[in-house]
Amino acid sequence: MPAPIRLRELIRTIRTARTQAEEREMIQKECAAIRSSFREEDNTYRCRNVAKLLYMHMLGYPAHFGQLECLKLIASQKFTDKRIGYLGAMLLLDERQDVHLLMTNCIKNDLNHSTQYVQGLALCTLGCMGSSEMCRDLAGEVEKLLKTSNSYLRKKAALCAVHVIRKVPELMEMFLPATKNLLSEKNHGVLHTSVVLLTEMCERSPDMLSHFRKLVPQLVRILKNLIMSGYSPEHDVSGISDPFLQVRILRLLRILGKGDDDSSEAMNDILAQVATNTETSKNVGNAILYETVLTIMDIKSESGLRVLAINILGRFLLNNDKNIRYVALTSLLKTVQTDHNAVQRHRSTIVDCLKDLDVSIKRRAMELSFALVNGNNIRGMMKELLYFLDSCDPDFKADCASGIFLAAEKYAPSKRWHIDTIMRVLTTAGSYVRDDSVPNLIQLITNSVEMHAYTVQRLYKALLDDISQQPLVQVASWCIGEYGDLLVSGQCEEEEPIQVSEDEVLDVLEGLLVSNLSTPVTRGYSLTAIMKLSTRFSSLNRIKKVVSIYGSSIDVELQQRAVEYNALFKKYDHMRPALLERMPIMEKTATNGPSEIVQTNGETDSTILDTKHLPSITQPASQANDLLDLLGGNDVVPIIQTTVPTKPASAGGELLDLLGDLSLTGGPTPTPAPSVPMSQPPFLLDGLTSQPLFNDIAAVIPPMTAYNKNGLIIEFTFERLQYQRFVLSHLVVLFKENHSWLTWLMI
């Protein structure tokens, strides 16, 4: 068989391929030749073929058929064969494949080889892809090489020990005696790998962390020698002596000094020296300074040292390198809670980063800007953030708007400023705000009694300019419905009032109902606003006409509202002024465990959910199905058999007498306990308030019996469920069978 082509020739041939198909054809042809060569027992060119196979593997082509050939090369006595064999094993094998276990004996033999380079190959392979079983079997050989005097082997053994500890943490104590003299080595390679090993052990074991804290003075001495040493061409990088070792030592010092006063005190001076003497004109120096800052912030350092670290990060913000600016913003964001005043000094630089073209820097700057907001700088910071909200990409608007809402709620200097800020956000990015922004702003406006006229005038103007921002339109519709009389009367004292007629206001609201930009929710707000204006405006006939038109709307929600409002005009007109009166001052609901406390107009109602004494359901499932068929409904739910004393009648019964001419009997009847409904019918004035409207009457509405004959009782009961904002109606059916009452609930 002719000799196979060399690796260099294969690379040259593949690079001449003009298309992907031509390249695949060359690879397939060469793979076939390699397979044929592997079948020969005396394969002189196995090393060359495996090298070519590794190149194909790097190009993305399958090379798994060369795994066993790698094992044969590892078992060879020639160094060149071993080198290619171990390289192939690291590329083609991993611990998920059982073939790698066949290497254990070969690696063990090579770890005890007389040649350091063969031992080095075995250490590299074990440290790269050794499984937990392999590490457990070979940990003893690694520990022996860690104690050898050969620097070449010690640095490789240290890194291999790191891999062993990661795979088998319980073997950590085996390497503890070998670490005693590692930091006394003069070779920088051994020092570097030793620090990596100590760092791994400290991160994985609190006991090791306490044990190695005594090495802090020695680490400080090594770091000081690196800083004070003269020029060394072997370790010099851009004028700094071995920056890689310096960074590793600083990282280990950070771990050792965290939460320990003595260790932190021992390293304060050297950290200050590194922070002041390191050159910042090169990225190498910036890397060391960044690691120094992280160390200062994590340990119990002095206040002056922390200020120095934050000032270094402030200088990073002025750097032209975007990566440096990004890590500075990220680090400041982590430290702003502990050193708020020191970070505040760089506020202007941080705000300038909002104008950066890089999206990552802008996002970090935005997050840090919100963290810097307090009661003293709220006006200035909000001005910058609102400008950023107006000009930023859509990806930022949702987070920015949420941050502005939270900051304004926490630090608002006045209610007018708060309202103006929220309206500015809704005008700028209304489509990106959270779902709770509308009820929150409505609550804020309701509680600011002196700002009602000003707010409704501002919102009316905003509505004339733009109706595309739906949250803004919803708030404006609600406010016009509540305070439309203040808008028409021109009672605004905060700014020059505008002259608006009732017809102009109704024109705007009717325009919202027919606008293609309005969502179904917005149309519901608008229709409700028009309905509420029926008690504030004199244009009653026009309002009735608009409401009646939407009684046949294809939108079920809008149609239901219109039908209910028409019923108010016709059958319950005497109750319309009371139902549509202005909303009282609202306060947020406070929930604490099973008790919900709702505060309205200074009065407190407490609703306690007691589930400890609920009896079990005793109705069989078959009877439930029969009754479902009898009633012809799918929303029937069996409830528990129990009785509740009948509550006395009150004026609230007249308000919710929805049965019309049905005769009601007030005799005592078995009444079911309250049960969780399957569905929630919409309330007449849904969307007007986030609080219960009938807090005072919900607890005193008595059950109403609609039918009581022939062993069948149909009864209505009313209750206010927790977290709901309306009175819920239940239709109760009591069915007498075998001299016992069976209770069912229809919603």
N, C-alpha and C positions, 0 to 999 in steps of 0.2 A: 504494500500500500504506500503510495507516495506521501512524503512529509506534508503535514498540513501547513497552511499559510500562517505567517506570524501575526501577532496581535496588531502591530503597526500597519501591516498590509490590509488587514480586515477593516481597520478604522478608515484607512484611505479609500478603500473600495466602497464602504457604506456612505461616505460623504459625497461620493460622486453620483449617488442616486438622485434622480430629478423628481421622482414622485414617491409617495408613501407606498404605493403598490410595488414599485421597483425595489424599495428598501426591504419590504417584507419578503419579497422573493429571494433577495440575497441572504437575509437572515435564515429563512427556512432551508435554503440550500446548505448553508454552513452548519446549521444545527443537525441536519441529516448526516453530514460528514463527521461531526463531533460524536454523534451517537454510534456511528460505525466504528470510530476509533476507540470508544469506551468499551466495546465488546471484546476487544483484543486483550488477552491476558497480560502480555508483556507490552505495556503501553509506555513507550519512551516519551511521548508528547502529551501525557496527561496534564502536566502543569500548564503547558501552553494552551491546551483546549479549555481548561477550567478558567484561565485568565480571559479567554475570548468569551466564555459563557457569562462571566461576571460583567463584561462590557455590554453584552446583550441584555442582561438583567437590568443594568442601569438605564438602558433605552426603553425599558418597559415590556420586554418580551419574556415569555415563560422560560425559566431555567431550573425548574425543580428537579429535573432528571440528573442534575449534576451534584446533588447533595451527598450521595454515597461516595462519589469520586473525591469530594472534599475530605471525607473521613480517611480515605486511602492516602491522600497527600499528607494529612496530619500524622499518620502513622509512619510516613517515610523518614529516613534518617538524614535526608538532604535538607539543608536550611531553606533553600529556594522553594522546595516543595512544601515544607511546613508553612512558610510565609503565605503562599497562595492558598493553601488548604485552610489555614485559620482565617484568612480574609474572606474566603468563600463561605466558611461556616458562619461568620458574623453577618454576612449579607443574606444568605439563603436559608439559614436555620433560625429558629427561635424556640422558646420554651413550650410553645403550644404543640410542637411536633416531637414525637417520641424518638426520632432519629438522633436528636441532640444528646440523649442519654448515653449513646454509644461512645461519645467523646470523653466521658468522665475519666476513664482509665488513661487515655492518651494525655489528657491535660495534667493528670496527677503525675505521670511519668515526666512530662516536660517541666513541671514545676520543680522537680528535683534534678533537672538536667545540669550538667557541669557548665554549660554555656549560658551566659546571662541573657543573650539575645533570644534564645529559645525559651528561657523562663519568662522573659518579657512578653513574647507572643502568647504564651499560655495565660499570663495574668490579664492581658488585654482582652482575650476572648472570654475568659470567665467574668471579667468585670463588665463586658458588653452584653452577653446573652445567657449568662448562667442562671438556671432555674433554682428554685428553693432547695430541691433535692441535691442538685450539683453543688450549691453553695454550702450546704450542710456537710457534705462529704469532703469538700476541699478546704474548709475554713482553717483547719490546722496547718496546712501547707502555706496558706496566705499569711497566717500569723507568724510563722517562722521567717518568711521572707521580709516581713515588716520589721524584724529585729536584726536583719543582716546589716553589715556595714557598707554594703554596696548602694550608693545613692541612686543609681539607675534602677535597681530593683525596689528600693524602699518607696520611691515616689509612685511606681506602678502598683506596688502592694497596698499602699494607702488608699488609692482610688478603687482598687479591687475590694478592699475591706468596706468601703462605703456601699458598694453594690451588695455585698454579703449582708450588711446590716439592714439594708432596705428590704431584702428578700426574707431574711430570718432575723428579726429584731432580738430574739432571745440570745443570740450569739454575741451580742454587743460586749458583754463583760469579758469575753475571751480576748478582745483587743485592748482592754484597758491597761494591762502592764506594758504593752508595747508602745503606748502613747507617751510614756514618761520622758523619754529622751528625744522625741521627735522635734520639739521646738528648739533643741540645742544644736540642730544641724545648721551648717553654714550654707549648704546648697539651697538656692531659692526654690528649685523644683520640689525638693522634699518639704521645705517649709510651706509652700503653697498647698500641696496635697495633704499635709498634716493638718493645716487649718481647716481644709474642707472636711476631713474626717472628724475633727473635734466639733465642727459646726453640726454635722449630721448627728452625732451622738448627743449633743446638748439639746437639739430640737426634738429628739425622740424620747428622751428620758429625763425627768426632773432630778433624779438622783445623780445622773452624770452632770447635769447643769450645776448642781451644788458642788460636785467634786472638782470641776474644772474652773470654778471661780477663783481658786488660788493661783491660777495661771495668768490672771489679769496683769500683774506687774511685769511678767515676762513678755507678754504680748505688747504691752506699752513700750517696753524697751526695744523690741524688734521694730515697731513702727517708728520710734524716734530715730533709730539708726538709719532707717530708710529715708527719712526726711532730711537728716543732717549729713548723710553720706555724700561724697563728691561724685563726680561724673564717672559712671561705669558703663562702658559701651556694651557690655553683655546684657545689662538690664535696663538701659536708658530708653525711654519712649517719650519723644518730644520734650526732652529736658527734665523728665520726672523719673525717678528711680523705681523701677518695677511697680507700676500702678496697679497691676493685677493682684499682686500680693497685698498691697495697701488696702485695696477694696475688700479683699477677703478678710483681712484682720479687722477692719472696721465693722464688717458684718458680724464677725464673731464677738467683738466687744459689745455690740448692740444687744446680742442675745444674752451675754453674761451680765451686763449691767442693768437689764430690765428688771425693775422691782427690787433692786439691791442697792442700799445706800453706800455701803463700803466700796463696792466695785465701781459704782458711778463716780464716787469721789476720787478714786484712783485714776480714772481716765479723763477727768475734766480738763486737766492742763494740756494733755497731748491733743485732745480734740480741738481746743482753742488754738493750739499751735498749728495743727493741720489746716484749720479754717482760715487762718490769717496768712500762712506762708505759701499756700498752694497757688500756682499760677493759673489764671482763668482765661488766658488767651487761646488755649487749646482745649479741645474736647476731652483730652486725657485728664487735665486738671479739673474740668467741670464734673467728670465722673466721680473723682475722689471727693470733691466738695459735696456732691449730691449724697453720696454715701455717708459723709460726715454729718450732714444735716439730718438724715434719717436716724443716725445713731444718737445725736443730741436730743432729738425729739422723743425717742423711745426710752432713754434712761432717765434717771432722776438727776438731771443736770441743773446747774445754777441758772437763775433767771436771766442774767446777763449773757450767758452762753446761748440760751434759747433765742434771745433777741438777735444775737449775732447770726444764728442759723436762719432766722426768718429774713434778715436783711440780705443774706446770700441768695435766698429764693427770690427776693425782690429784684436783685441784680439779674438773676436768670430771666425774669420777665422782660428785660430789655434786650436780651440776646436775639440775634438774627435767626438763630437755629430754632425751627419750630419744635423739634423734639425737646430741646431744653426748656422752652416756654411751657410746653405741655406738662412735663414732669414737675415744673415749679408750681403750676396751678394745682396739679393733683396733690402735691405735698402740702401746699397752703390750705387746701380744703380739708385735709386730715388734721391739721393743727389749729384751725380757726376756733374750735370749741375751747381749747385750753389756753391759747394765747391770742385772744380776740383783739386786744388793743394793739399788739405788735403788728398783726396782720392789717389792721385798719390803716396803718401808715402808708400802705401800698395800695389803697383803694383806687386811686385815680389810675394807676398803672393797670390794675385788674380790669377796671371798666373799659379802658382802651382796648383790651384784648377782645371785647365784644365785637369790635369792628374788624377783627382778623378774618382773612379769607378762608382759613382752615376751619372746617366744621368741628373737628375735635377740640380745638382750642376754644372756639366760641361756646361749645357746650360746657366745658370745664369752667370757663370764665362766667357763664351764666349761673351755674350752680354755686360758685364761690361768691358771686355778687349777692345772691339771695342770702347766703350765710352771713354776710357782712351787714345786712340791714338791721338797724335798731331804731329806737325812738328818736335819736338825735339826728340821724342822717336819712330818715325815711323819705323826706320830700325830694332831696337831691338824687338818691338812689332810684326812687320810683320814676323820676323824670328820665334818667338814662335807660332804665329797663323798659319803659313805655316806648321810648324811641327805638330800642332794639326790637321790641315786639312788632312795631310798625314795619320794620325793614327786614326782619329775619326770614329765613326759609320756612315753609309750612311745617317742616319736621320739628321746629323749635317752638311753634306757637302754643301748642297744648301745654307743654311743661312750663313755658314762660308765663302763660296766663294763670295757671294753677299757683305758681310761686307768687305772683303779684296778688292774687286773692288772699292767700294765707298771710303774706306780709302786711297787706293793708288791714286785714281784720285784727292782727295782733298789735300793730304800731300806729294805727291811724290817729293823727293829731286832732281831727274833728270829724263829725259825721258828714259834713258837707264835702270835705276832702275825700272821705271814704267813698261816698256815693259818686262823686265826680270820677274818681279813679276806676271804680268798677264799671261805670258807664263807658269810660274811655276804652277799657279792655273789651267790653262787649261790642263797641263800635269798630274796633280794630280787628279783633279776632274772635268774634262771637261764635263762629262755627266750630271753634276748636276748644271751647271751655268745657268744664266738667258738667255733668247732668244736674248736680245740686247747686250750680251757680244761680239759676233763676229763682228757686225758692229762698235761697240765702239772701239775695238782693231784695226780694220782696219783703222778707222779714226785716231787713235793715231799714228799708223805706218806711214800713209800717211803724216801726218803733221810733222813727225820727219825726215826731209830730210837727215840729216847727219847720221841717224841710219839705212838707208835702206839696205845697204850691210850687216851690222851686223845682222839685224833682219832676213833677208831672209836666211842667213847662219845658224843661230840658229834654225829657223823653219825647215829648210831642215834636220838638224841633228835630231831634234825631230821626224820628219816624218819617218826617217829611223828606229828609235827605237820603235815607237808605233803608230799604226793607228787606235786604238780602240776609242780614244777620239775624237769624231766627230767635236766639235767646234774647237779644235786645228787643225785638218786636213783641215777644211774649211779655216781658217785663213792662214795656210801654203800654201794651193793651191792658194789662192788669191795673196799672196806675191810672190810666184814663178812665177805666170803669169805676175805680174807687174814688178818684179825686177829680173827675171831669168837671164838677161844678166849680172847683177852685181854678181850673184852667180857663173856663169861660168867663168867670167873674174878674180875672186879672188881679188876684190878691197876692201875687208874688212880691216879696219885699227884698229878696236877695239880689235880684237883678231887674232890669226894666221889663215890666210885664208886656205880653203880646196880646193883641186883640184877636180873639178867636170866637167864632159863632158856634152854636150847637150843630148847625147843619155841616159846617166844615169838619167838626170832630167826627160826626157820624159818617161823612164821606170817606174819611181816612180809614175808619174801622171797616166800612163796607168794602173798601178797596182791598183790605187785607183778606177778606173772605173770598174774593174772586181772584186774587193774585196767584199766578203759577208758582211763585217763590214760597208761598206759605205752606207749611206742613200741616197735617191734620191737627196736631197739637196746637199750633198757632191759630188755626181757624177756631178751635174750641175756646181759646183765650179771647179771641175777638168777639165771638158770639156772646160769650158770658159778659164781656165788657159792655156790649150794646144793651144787654138785658139789664145790667146794673144801672145804666144811665136812664132807664125808664123811671127811676125814682129821683133822679137828679136833674133831668132835662124835661122840658115841656113838650118835646116832639114825640108824644106817646104813640100817635097813629103810625108814624113812620117806623118806629121801633117794632110795633106789632106786625107791620107788614114784612119787615126784614126777617123777623123770627118765624113767621108763618111760612115764608118761602122755603126756609131750610128744614121744614118739617117733612119734606119729601126728598132730602138730600141722599145721594148714594152712599155717603159716608155714614155708617151706622152710628158712630159716636155723635157726630154733628146732628144727625136726625133725631136721636134720642134727646139730646139737650134741647133742641127746638121744640119737640113735642112736650117736654116737661115745662118749658117756659111758656108755651101756649096755654097749658093747663093752669099755670099761675095767673095768667091774664084773665082766664074765663072763670074757673071754678074756685080758685083760691086767691082772688084779687085782694081780698081784705088782709091776707097775710103777706102779700108781696113787699110792702115797705119794711116789714120786720125781717124778712128773709134776705133782702137785698141791701140792708143797711151797711154802713161802713165797718170794715173789719176792726176788731179791737187790737190792742198792742199784743204782739206775739212774742213768746220766749221759746227758746229751744227746749225740746223735750229731754229730760234727764232720765236715763234708765240705769237702775242699779240692781243687778241680779233679777229676782222675780218681781220686783216692784217697779212700776213705772209711775213717775210723778210728773203730771202735766200741769203747768202753771199758765193760767189765763186770767188777765185782768187782776193780777195780784192774788187770786184765789188758787188753792192747791187741791187737786183731786188725786187720790192715790188708788191705783188699781192693782190689787194683789192677785197674782195667779197662784192659786192653791190647788195642787194636783195630788195631795197626799190621800184624800178621802174619796176619790172617784170610784164608784162601784163599777163592776165589770159588766160588759155587754152580755145579755142573756138570750137575746133573740136568735133563733136558728137561722142559718143562711137560706134554707129552702123557703121559709115563710117570707123572708125579705124579698126573694125573687118573685113570689106570688104577688106581694103588695106592689112591687115595681110594675108588674104587668097590669095590675088593677088600676093604678093611677096613671099609667101611660107616660111615665117620665123616666129620665136617665139620671136625674140629679137627686135621687132619694137616698138618704143615708140613715141606717138604723142608729138610734142613740140609746142611752142608758135608761133604765127604769128608775125613776126617782121623782119626788115631788118637791115643789118649792112654794112657800106661802105666797098667795096672790098679793101683789102690791096695790095700794089704794090708787084710785083714779085721780088724775090731775088735769090741769089745762094742757099738758103736753099731749094728751090723747086726742084733743081736737086738732092739734097741729098736724098729726100724722094719721088722721082718719082717712085712709086711702080706700076704704071699703064702700064708700058712698052710702047707698040706701039700705045696705044689709043691716038687719037688726042684730044688735050685740047684746049678749046676756052676760051678766056679771057674776053668775054663780060660781062657786069654787069648783075647779076642775083640776085633774092631775096635770102638772106643768113640767115639761122636761127641763133638765139643767142645761145651761149654755153649752153649746158644742161648736167645735171649729167647723166653719162652712167649707163646702167644696169649691165655691166660687164667690166672688164679691161683686154684687150689683153696683153699678155706678151711682154715685150720689148726685142729687139734683144740681148742686153747685160745685161739682168736682173741678178742681183747678184753681179755685179762688183762694184756698187757704191750705196751709200745711198743718193746721190744728183742728181738733174736733169743734164743730160749730155748736152742737147741742150738749155740751158737757153737763149742764145743770139739769136738763130734762131727761137725759138718757137713762138715768138711774131710777126714774119714777114712772115711766110709761108702763101701764099694766098690760097683762095679756088680754087679747080681744078674741072672744069666741064667735066664729062665723057660722058654725053649724053644730047642732047637738041633737041628733035624732038616731033612733034605730041602732044604737051601739056604736055610732061613729061620731067623733068630735073633731072638728077642724078649727084650729086656733092660731092666731098670730101673736108672736112675742117679739120684743124689741130689746136690743142690747148694743152697747158700744164695745167692740173688740179692741184689744190692745194693738197699738201701732196703726189703727185705722182712723180715718178722719170723717166718718159718717156713721149714722145709726143703722144697724143691720137688721133686716126683717127676716124672721123665720116663720115658715108655715108648718105648724105641728099637726100631725094626724094621730089620733088615738083610736085604736081598733080593739074592740072587745071580743075576746075569743076564749071559750072555756072559763068564763067568769073571771078573767084577768085582763088587765089593760096592757096592750102592747103599744109602745110609743115609737113613732117614726118622725123624722125631720126632713122636710123638703125645703130647698133653698131657692 
